[in-house]
Amino acid sequence: MLAEWNISTEKVHYMIRDKGSNMKRGMRDVFTKILFYKIHFMMSDQKQKNLASSFALSNFSSTTKLATNEVRVPVESTKEAAENDSYNPFEHRVNEHPNSTVGALIHLLKSSLGTGILAMPAAFKNGGLLFGFIGTVIIGFLCTYCIHLLVKASHEICRRGKIPSLGLAETCGGAFEYGPKSMQKFAGTVRVMVDISLVITYFMITCVYVVFISESLQQLIEYWFPETSYNTRLYMLMIMGPLLLSSQVRELKHLVPYSFMANIFMVTSFAITLYYLFMDIPELSTRPMFSSFGQLPLFFSTVIFAMEGIGVVMPVENSMKHPQHFLGCPGVLNGAMSIVVILYSVIGFFGYLKYGEETGGTITLNFPVEELPAQILKLFIILAVFFTYNLQMYVPLDIIWKKTVDFRISGSIQRHIAQVTIRCVFVVGTIAVAAAVPNLEQIIGLVGSICLSVLGILLPAVVDTIINWEGNLGRFNWILIKNILLGILALVALVSGTIDSIKGFM
């Protein structure tokens, strides 16, 4: 429209001259000026109307100049915008095989109720009756609290980044990415380090499972067939075939029946265990309430190994159909960990009370193999640990697959072959390491002190500090102080537990 009004004075003068050739020159000049000014005002009015109709708030910047006066429009900071954002990651999660709340509870129970609970009497041997009981409850609370920190941090990062779900490594890296600017450059490194730590941790845990199954199987077969005398390593080769077959189950949802059967076998085993522990219980005065400071590192590392299932937590929470039921009171996490702490305290307390300094690396080694209940117990424990092996290997294999293979292979047949190959290599690797270091108690202490103290306590404390660094550390910076104390505890368990475990190998 503005182009239609782009008329020069000369053109107006020509129009008037063409229409009124008989007019005097002076009169023509007056009409020329009058018509020009009229057109000019009409053009200005049209410009204002177009400007008013096309103006929108979205065209406004935070600093807009009107005439000579500068008007500043307050813009919400990134942090405030994130806090007021209504994005709910739970509403955007798409799971092909969602897990029910009961299924999540079963998985969490199974991830913690493994061979570690059978090592609790040995932990009490290194702590004493009273200290062992109190220490187990405190460590159980700390492990649960640290898992809460990680899951809540994951939800916060998902909300800020508008991401449906995150794994453990992505959560830790995201904390640095959304943390202070000076720490953002370490986000990628943190992700890689956490992935490597998880792979090593759960690889070593599955090695412990191989050693436990082999030793228990050897004890049973040598009793049933007295003329048989094979080395423990031969039994490791015997269980390789069944492990290779069972390891091909890939979906976490499809592992629920495995976890369910493992829990049934484990609960039955606990009942038989309590049957033996409550027979002819010695007096409390026959056992020390506190052992010695030198033995405490092994106590802490063994209990942390027994309870910690940090690597399984995020996959289980991410796969839930109703993830809002994971935290809270009551919630899946609190319910599972409460059951775990109660069972661990009971088994550890009465196991050490019954056998004292003769307590073995796992309590089943103390039971008389010639009795039928003990034989059923050992068989059920073997089956329970066997079915738990798949759940524990899910985490490292998922990391290995996604980080090294998934994006390199496109064909379905090639992907299937790659999956089978990786799982077979993993199983063979755990058996090879277990055969090289068959000392069960020392492996448990080493894994607990090095891997799980870092992943289960130190890492959540660091993540919680980074994510709350900018203005959210609480009154008197209590969050920072609390996390520093958690970090010190984790480092003490790391250093002292590692030293004692290495001494045990020598």
N, C-alpha and C positions, 0 to 999 in steps of 0.2 A: 504493500500500500504506500509506503514512503516514497517508492520510486515514482509513483504517479504524481507526486507533488514536487518533484525535483525540477522546477521551472525557473529559468534564469530571467533576469530583468529584460534582456534583449528580446527573448521570445515573447514575453508579455507585450512589450512595446510593438512587436511585429503583429501580434494578434489584433491589437487595437487599431493599428494603422491599416490593417487589411479590412476591418469591419467598418471603420469610419474614416475613409480617405478624405471626406469633405471637412472634417474637423480641423480647427486651427491647431498649429503645432503646440502651443502652450496648453490648450485644453487636453490635447492628447497626452502630454506629459503628466498632467494632474491625474487623469484616469489611469495612466500606467502605474503611478505610485500607489493609488488607492487599491487597485486590483492586486498588485504585488504584495502589499502588506496584509490584505485579506487572505491571500493564499498562504502566506508565511504563518499567520496565526492558526489557520486550519491545519497546517502541517505539524505545528508544535503540539496542538491538541491531540492529533492522532498518535503522535509519538508517546505522549503521556498515557493514553489509553492502552496502547500495545504494551508498554512497560508494566502497567498495573496488572494486565491480564496474564503476562508471562512470568511475573515475579513469583518465586517460591522460596520457602525457608531453606530448602535443600541447597540453594545457590549461595546461601549466606556462609561466610567463613567466620572464624572466631573473632576476626577484626574486620569490621566493615566501616567504610568512610561514607558519611552522609554530609554533603557540602563540605565544610571545613572542620566539622566536629567528628571525633573518633569515638565510636561506640564499641565497647568490648563485651562480647557475649561469653559468659562463663561456660567452659567446656568441662564435662566430668572427666576426672582422671581415669587412667586405665585401671588402676586398682579399684576405685570406687565403682566403675562400670562393671568390673568383674564380679564384685560383691553383690551388685544389684541385678546381675544377670539371672534370668529365670531358667536357663538351660538345665534340663534334668537328664543326665547321661543314661539313667535307667530306661527312659522312654525311647531311646534311640538304639538300644542294643538289639541285634538280630542274631539269634542263635539257632542254627539248624537242628541242634540236638540239646534243647534246654534241660537243665537239671532241676528236679524238684527240691523243695526245702528239706525233705527227709533224705533225699539222695545226697545233698550237700552235707548234711549232718553225718551221714554214714561215711562219706569220703574223708571228712575231717577227723572223725574218730579213728578211721583206719590208718590215716597218715601218721597219727601219733601213737596208736596202740600196735606197736610192732615189737621187734626184739628188744627195744629199749626198756620196756617195762620189766622184762625178765632180768635186766641188768640192774634194776633198782636196789635189790638187796646188797649187791656189790657196792653201789653208791653209798648206801647207809653204812657199810663197813668202813668206808673212808670218811664218814662224817660223824657217826655215832647215832644212837637212837633218837635223842631229843633234838639235837642239831639237824639230823637228817630229816626229821619230820617237818620242823619249822622251815628249814632251807628249801625243801621240796615245795611247800605251799608258796613261799615267797617267789621262787623261780617260776612256778606255774603262773602266778599273778603277773610277773614281769613279762613272761613270754606272751601271755594274752594281751597285756597292755601294749606291747610293742607291735603286735599284729594289728591292734586297733589303730595305732598311729599310721601304719603303712596303708591300711585300707582307707582310712579317712583322707590321707594325703592323696591317694589315687583318685578318690571321688572329687576332691578339690581341683586337682590338675585336669581331670576330665571336664569339669564344669568350666574352668577357665579356657581351656583349649577347644571346647565343644567336641570332645571325643567320647564315644560311647563307653569304651573300656580300655584298660591298660594292664599289661603284665607287670611283674616285679621290676624288671630292668627298666622298662619304659616309665614306671612310676618314679624310680630313683633318678633317672636322667631328666624327667620332666620337672622334678623338684628343683634341680639346678637350672634348668632352662627358664623357669618362671621365678627363680630366685634373684638375688642381687646381681647386677650387671657383671661384677668382677668374677662371679662364679659360673656364669652362663657358658663360658668356653669349655668347661669341664663336663658338660652334659653328655656328649658322645662318649668320652672316656669312661664315665661312670656306668653308662649302659653296657659297654663291652665288659668292664670288670665284673659287674654283677652277673652277667650271663655266664662268664667263665667260672665264677665262684659257684654258681648254681650247678653247672655241669659237673664240676669236680666234687662238690658236696654230695650230690645224689648218686654220682658214680660210686663214691666210697661207701655210701649207705647200702647200695645194692651189693657191694663186695662183702659187707658185714652180713647181709642176708645169706649170701652163698656160703660163707664160713659157718654160719649158724645151722643152716639146713644140712650141710655135709656132716658136721660134728654130731648132730642129733640123730641123723640117719645111720651114721657109723655105730653109734652106741646101741641102737635098736638091733641092727643086723648082726652085730657081734654077739648080742645076747641070744637072738633067735637061732643063729647058726654059729655055735662056738668055734667050729673049725675054720671059720672065715676070719682072716686077718689082713685087711687091706689098709693102705695108707689113706688119710683123709683126702688127699688130692685125687685119688681115684673116684671117690664118691662125688667130688666136684664135676668130674667128667661124666659121671652117670646122670646127674641132674641137668646137664647141658641141653640134652634133647628136649625134655619137657619145657624148659625155660625158653628155648628157641621158638617152640610152637605157641606158647601162651603169650609171648611178647609181641605177636603180630596183631593183637587187638589195639586199635589206634584211637578210637573216640573215647573221651572221658565218660560219656553217658553209658557206653557199652561196658565200662569197667565197674559200674554199680553192682551187678551180680557178683563180680569177683570180690569187691569190698564187702558185700553182704555175707557171702560165704566165709570170708576171712574173719569177719566179726563174730559169726556164729561159732567158728572153731576156736577163736580166741576167748570168747566168753566162757565156753565150756572148759577150756584149759584153765581159765582163772578159777573156776569153781573147783576143779580138781586140785589146783595149786593151793587154794585156801584150805582144802581138806587136809592136805599134808602139813601146811603151816600151823594149823590150829590143833594138831595132835601133839600132846606132850609139850606144851609151850613152857619154856624155862621162865624163871623169875626175871623181872626187869632188872634187878640188881646184878644179874650175871653179865650184862652187857654195858659197855661204857656209854654215857649220855653224849660224850664228845670225844672224838678220836684224837686228832692232833692237827696243828696248823699245816704241817707238811703234807697231809693227805687231803686237805680241802680242795686243791685244784682238781684232783681226779673226781671228787664228789661233784663239783659244779659242772665239769665237762661231761660227766656221765649223765647227769640229770638233764642238762641242756640237750644232749643228743637224744635222750629218751622222749622229751616232750616236744621238741621243736619240729614243726612241719611247715616252715615258712614258705618253702617253694611251692607247696600244693595250694596254699591259701588263695592266691590271686586267680589261678585257673579255676578253682572251685567257685569263687565268688563271681567271676565273670561269666560262668556258664549257668548260673542260677536263673530260673524262670522268674523268681521274685527276689532280686538282690537286696531289696530293702529289709528283708528278714535276716540278713547276715549279721549285722551289728545290732546294737540295742540290748535291752534287757526286758524279757528274755530274747535271745537271738541264737542263731546257729553257732556262732563262735563262742559265746559265753556258755551255752549249754554243753558243747563238745568239750571245752577246756575244763569245765567243772567236773565232768565225769572223768576226764583224764587225770586230773590232780587227785581226786579221791582214790581212784584205782592205784595210781602210782604210790601214793602214800601208804596205803594198806599193804600192798605187795612188798614194798621196800622195808617197812617197819617190821612186819611179822616174819619176813624172810630172813632178815639179819638177826632178829630175836631168836629164831629157831636154830640157825646154823652158825651164827657167830663168825669167828675168823675162818671157818672152813667154807664159807660162802663162795661159790664159784662165780665165774664171769657171767653166767646165766643161771638162774635158780634151778632150772630143770636138770642141770648136771648133778645136783645134790639129791635128787629123788631116786629111790631104789628102782633100778630098771627091771628087777625081777618081779615086781608087783604089777598086776594088770592095770590098775588105775594110772600108774606112772607111764606104762607103755602107751595107753590111750592118750595121755597128756602129751607125750613127746610126739606122737603121730599127728595129733591135732595141731600142735604148735608148728610142726613142719608144714602142714597144709596151709595154715594161716599165713605164715611168712611167705610161702610160695605164691599165694594169691595176692599178697601185698606187693610183691616184687614188681608187678606190672604198674601199679599206681605210682610207685617211687621212681620208676624209669620214665614215666610220662613227661615229667618236667624237663630233664636233660635232653631227651629225644625231641621234644617239641622245639626247644631252643636250637639244637643242632640242625633240625630240618628247616626251620624258617630262616636261619641266619646263613646257611651254607648251601642248601640244595634247592629249596622251594622255588626261588626265582630263576633258577638255571634250567629247569626241566619243564616242558609244557605238555608233552604227550602223556596220556593216562597210563599206558603200558610202561613207559619209562619211569613215571613217578611211582608206580606200584613196585617195580623192580628196585628202585632206589630206596623206598621205604623198607622193604624186606632186607635189603643189604645192610642198611644202617642199623637196624634192630638186631640183626645177627652179629654184626661186629661189636655192638655194645655189650651183648650178653657174653660173647667170647672174651671180651676185654675184662669184664668183671670177674670172670672165672680165673683168668690168668693172674690178675692182681691178688685175688683171694688165695690162690695156690702159692704165690710168692710170699705172702705175709699172713699166715693162718692164726695169728695171735689175736683172738677175738676181743678180749678186754682192752688191749692197748689200741686196737683200731678204733673202738668205740670212743675211747678217751681222746684220741688224736682228732677224729672227725668232729667231735663235740667242741673241742677247744679251739681248733683252727677255723673251721668253716661255720658252724652254727652259732658260735658266739659272735662272729662278725656279722653274718646275715640276719640272725635273729634278734640281736640287741644293739650292736653298734650302728648298723645301717639304718634301722628305724629312727634312732636318736638323731643321726645326721640329717636324714630327710625331714624330720619334723622341725629341726632347727632352721634349715634352709628355707622351707616353705613358709615359715612364720617370721623370717628375719626382719622384714620391713614393717615394723610397727605392730606386730601381733605376738610379741613374746610375753605378754601378760604383765601383771603388776610386779614391780621389782625384778622384771626379767626372770620370773620363776620358771618359765618353760626352758630358757637357756640353761639355768642352773640344774634343773632336773635332767636335762639331756646330757649335760657334762658328767653328772654322776653316773648315768647309764653307760656312757662311753668309757669312763674309767673302769667300771665293773667289767665291761666286755673285754677291755685290753688286759686287765689282770687275769681274767679267765683264759684269754688267748695265750699270753706269755707263759704263765705258770703251768697251765694244762699241757701245753706243747712240750715244755721241758720235761715234765714228769712222764709223758707218754713216750717220748724219745728214749728216756732212760730205761723204760720197760723193754724196748726192743734190743737193748744192748746186753 
